[in-house]
Amino acid sequence: MSKEGQAEMNGLVEYYMANAKVLRKVLTETAKLEVFGGDHSPYLWVRAPAGKSSWDMFDLMLEKCQIVITPGVGFGSMGEGFIRFSCFADQDKVVEAADRLEKFFGSHAFGGA
């Protein structure tokens, strides 16, 4: 790979990892959810709160925040109880999603959401 190609690839990695940092912050600090990933890849795996399935969380994120996430069960039975956020998006869209998450989780007692 050329130096230019390597520099471009590194820039893209930094861009998407910055997106992961933005979403991770709101999911851990505001939503108080357990988040895995976002350190070495631009995917965040989030443990659903007790009593919520991965499809429950998919429906909730779509209905209340207009955000599409991936239900963990789509990756097999061991993914049940988790959802996955992809951070491969334009940063302005990620910031918008983070704002929606912040508004939702900041104004709801999540157990009763």
N, C-alpha and C positions, 0 to 999 in steps of 0.2 A: 504494500500500500504506500502511496506517495505521502510525503509530509503534509501536503495540502489535504489529501483525503483523510489522513489521521486527524488533522486539526478539525476538519468539518465533522467527523464522527464524534470527536470529543465534545464539540460544541452541542451537538444534538443530545448526547448523553446528559450533559449538564442541564440543558433546557428541560428535558423530561424529568430529571431527578429534582429539579426545582419545583416542578408541578407536584411531585410526590410529597415534598416537604410542606407545601401549602395545604394539601388535603390532610396529611398526617396530623398537622397541628390542630385543625378544627375537629377532626375525629377523636383525637386524644384529649384535648384540653376542654373543648366545649361539649362534645357529645359524651365524653368520658367512656369511650369504647376502647377495647383492647385491639391494637393494630399491630400487624406483623408485616414486614417488608418495607419497601420504599428506601432501603439502605443500599441495596446492590442491584435493584431492578425497579422500574417504574410501575410496579403493581403493589397495591395495598390489599392485604387480606385482613378483614375485620370480623371479629367474633360477634355474632348476633347475641343480644341480651337473652338471658334465660327466658324460655317460653316462646321465643321467636324463631321460626324456621328461616332458612335462606330465602324461600319464596315469600314469606311474610315481609322480610326486609326489602326484597325487590319491589313488592307492591307498595310498601310504605315510602321508599325513596322515589318511586315513580309518581305516586299520587300526591304526596305532600311536598316534595322538593323538585319534581320534574327532572330527576336525574336517573339515568339508566345505569345500573350496575349489573354484575353477573352473580347469580345465585351460586353459592359454592357447590351445591349438589349437582350442578351441571358438570363438575369435574369428577363425579363419582360419589359414592356414599360417604366417604371420609370428609368430603367438602361440606356436608350438611352442617348447619350451624355457623357458617361463614358466608361472607359476601366478598366480592373482589372489585376493587376500583382500579381502572386502568388510567394511567397518567399520561397516555399518549394523546394529547390534545393541545390545542392552542392555549397559551397561558391565560388569555383573557377569558376563555371558557372555563378554565379551571378555577380562576378567581371568582367567576360568577357562581359556579357550583359550590365553592367554599362559602360564599356569602349566603346562599340558599340554605346550606347545611347549618351554618351558624344561626341564622334566623329561626330555623325549625328547632334545633336542639336547644337553643338559648331560651326558647319560649315554651317548651314542653317538658314536663316530667316524663322522661322517656318510657318508663315502665307502663305508662298509660297512653302512650302515643297512638 
